[in-house]
């Protein structure tokens, strides 16, 4: 289907590159033209979307999440990290069945699509169900099975990962790609990391891993191995693969140099890092060193939503606060991180992340006729500092309209909500004081 | 008119006090019953609002803003503080006319109401226009004319303030109250502060002032007077009045003790402090010392929206990040700050801020049937960590429904948007690169 999109196009190809009253032409899932309407030669669209007071942006890329953890949204907040994991989250995760993961993931897809996120990187388990939810929702995703090297099923999980890659890599019309997902340096011993690195090379896929999330992790790794988490991964050869390193909160200048040299991409999760009290990642230093940075929400249990517009704002504000410098991480850089930065971090930089001819058509339309967008002094600053998920009206992934007029077209949302309630109730057993289950 | 509101009532009277399937009865602008429906004796409402999957909360209180600065939203971002003020904001403010301030304020009122804010504390100029906008919008507000003690018109401005208090204090059916607004310790010399304190005592009104917003202010005051900004205000007798002290970012333990002893209330503005790189206020220390704390957005030029739900979330996340402690400022405390804390800070703690029999009916209804609120494990955590302005469906101020089904009833929003565009265009002259003016 040929679709024409009209509006103020923010292609994310340069800080000042804004195309007022522009058009984007989409054919066979691809962007075939971006520019002034008068440059459109013989394109007769079957549908025209957008118009005045509409901003057109690349779909947002959530570079690190555990989608199915929507199941635990607001279940246990404001607790010390280890109590939260050990006493609250892990016991519930142990009770998860495949159907719950499907339900949690499809809910996450609905929420992300409604907020303009078109692609996400996920690490969890029951990954066939995750992939099925992605396929059904129409989203794009990079998926990996989480691997705990110290667990009794470590080898089995790696074998499962191979099967998962064989089954899903490049599937759903190319919307699903796969990675290997060793959980973290503190849960995967060096020998296991080496094995994963070898498997990634053999399979031709990237690696998604948590790195240097907490001060404690960094101290423990130093004590155990005499080096930093980043250093350990480097020594194990893991960074020779294309790596998506989530968090990198506690990284030294030497670590940053390694990440830059190895081309390792970082997924920054400002709200999760804040909520869990993990610390503040040195994002401006990482950017200065030339490290590719994407932006992520992490799981809904530590956020508690999957709103990438909000995450952009938090990313920009947090760097300014940490450095007491209002010029740190300006709006456009936050927008880059949430689009092309994330796309590159997921190995999709040639395919999505900007609005350019030849790329796949992952596009979102934001309604600018809102009080909180007035007066329209700076449309980029508005998107980063003032926008919210509900401003997204239309979402297209791979040329397919999946959200129209603020409604998801691919999934029955009422059923998703009813199912998740049922799963949540079974998982927790007895609802707590402020629960409405 | 007798109105009955149904839903899950979060009265903000205790962290676990949630009334599932409760009702709030409103008569003559007042809350006359809160509880189970079966306890309603002979109340025959003319209208019933809410129902299943609705949260009912006290209206949010924006404890510090400059409403008309919506005119400068996104006009100049990511700049060093003094360049931003001197080269960008002040030149535009010099061009402001009374009509612009009315337009900027009514836009702010619309935005705040749509996001569940029912009351705000404002410091600006052309305050008659601000009061007119408040009256028209149906909001509640505490208003003061900003006073620059070092300006040539300092005496005239104080005289104007007296007239403003005489004209508006207690007006708009009691929805408008007034304060005196000495801008800050660094713009108001001690003699002037003493004069303002005396005038406040004589008029029986409180004082709204910026205090210790930046590291530089604190250093400059120390150099000039040998004490902290808080210490200076104390010595001048200013803190003998009911004071609403905005910011208090750079306060020492001794300052905190003074604030607690004097009953000075603090308006915390996390997003503005972050965006301007001002620093991180020691909110948990202030709370521990027993200081009353409200939450504010500050002006839209440094935020860039007036979304108090977002501000709550940022407040909670920022304290956790600053202290690397996930238990710092839990959800309920953030909610308290945004409701009863702000109400007390504005001297309205007996009148609004909680849902209790006898209080004025300032209430908001949030639609919980949304993907980002599922599953409903904890309704308070959901409101603080996951909600957004667009989740607010109904807003009542002083018993009047002013937002219904997400639409403002008191103001023609389309006219407001068109007018603000016209004012903004005149003020800036030539629009900038990313402007859509």
Interface residues (C-beta under 8 A of the other chain):
Chain A: X8 X16 X18 X20 X53 X70 X71 X72 X73 X74 X75 X77 X78 X79 X80 X81 X84 X107 X110 X111 X114 X215 X271 X273 X274 X275 X276 X277 X278 X279 X280 X300 X303 X304 X305 X306 X307 X310 X314 X316 X317 X318 X320 X321 X323 X324 X325 X326 X327 X328 X330 X331 X368 X369 X371 X372 X374 X375 X376 X377 X378 X379 X380 X381 X382 X385 X386 X388 X389 X390 X413 X416 X417 X420 X421 X423 X424 X425 X428 X431 X432 X433 X434 X435 X436 X437
Chain B: X8 X16 X18 X20 X53 X70 X71 X72 X73 X74 X75 X77 X78 X79 X80 X81 X84 X107 X110 X111 X114 X215 X271 X273 X274 X275 X276 X277 X278 X279 X280 X300 X303 X304 X305 X306 X307 X310 X314 X316 X317 X318 X320 X321 X323 X324 X325 X326 X327 X328 X330 X331 X368 X369 X371 X372 X374 X375 X376 X377 X378 X379 X380 X381 X382 X385 X386 X388 X389 X390 X413 X416 X417 X420 X421 X423 X424 X425 X428 X431 X432 X433 X434 X435 X436 X437
